[in-house]
Amino acid sequence: MESFELQLLEKRLTIEPQDNGTYRIMDGLDKLGVIYPEPSEEEVVWSTQDELDADFVQQVGKMITDHNNNS
């Protein structure tokens, strides 16, 4: 998959899909972290092992899901 951009409030983030199903989140040249989907009973829950705010991870994850569903 190719990289794509998402607008989150005032930030323009670059999303770099990885071969292992994770997504690298970039702000310009700065790597913010890596997130990945974890299926649950009702919906996909997004997680990270990086020091990212849980709400931020869920917001970006939902935007990634929406982007992938519309591609």
ChimeraX attribute file (.defattr): number of C-alpha atoms within 10 A of each C-alpha:
attribute: neighborCount
match mode: 1-to-1
recipient: residues
	/A:1	7
	/A:2	7
	/A:3	12
	/A:4	12
	/A:5	15
	/A:6	15
	/A:7	11
	/A:8	12
	/A:9	6
	/A:10	6
	/A:11	10
	/A:12	13
	/A:13	19
	/A:14	20
	/A:15	19
	/A:16	17
	/A:17	19
	/A:18	14
	/A:19	8
	/A:20	7
	/A:21	9
	/A:22	15
	/A:23	22
	/A:24	16
	/A:25	22
	/A:26	17
	/A:27	14
	/A:28	11
	/A:29	7
	/A:30	10
	/A:31	12
	/A:32	15
	/A:33	16
	/A:34	21
	/A:35	22
	/A:36	20
	/A:37	20
	/A:38	10
	/A:39	10
	/A:40	9
	/A:41	6
	/A:42	6
	/A:43	9
	/A:44	15
	/A:45	15
	/A:46	20
	/A:47	17
	/A:48	17
	/A:49	9
	/A:50	10
	/A:51	9
	/A:52	14
	/A:53	9
	/A:54	11
	/A:55	10
	/A:56	12
	/A:57	21
	/A:58	18
	/A:59	13
	/A:60	20
	/A:61	20
	/A:62	16
	/A:63	15
	/A:64	19
	/A:65	13
	/A:66	11
	/A:67	13
	/A:68	9
	/A:69	8
	/A:70	7
	/A:71	5
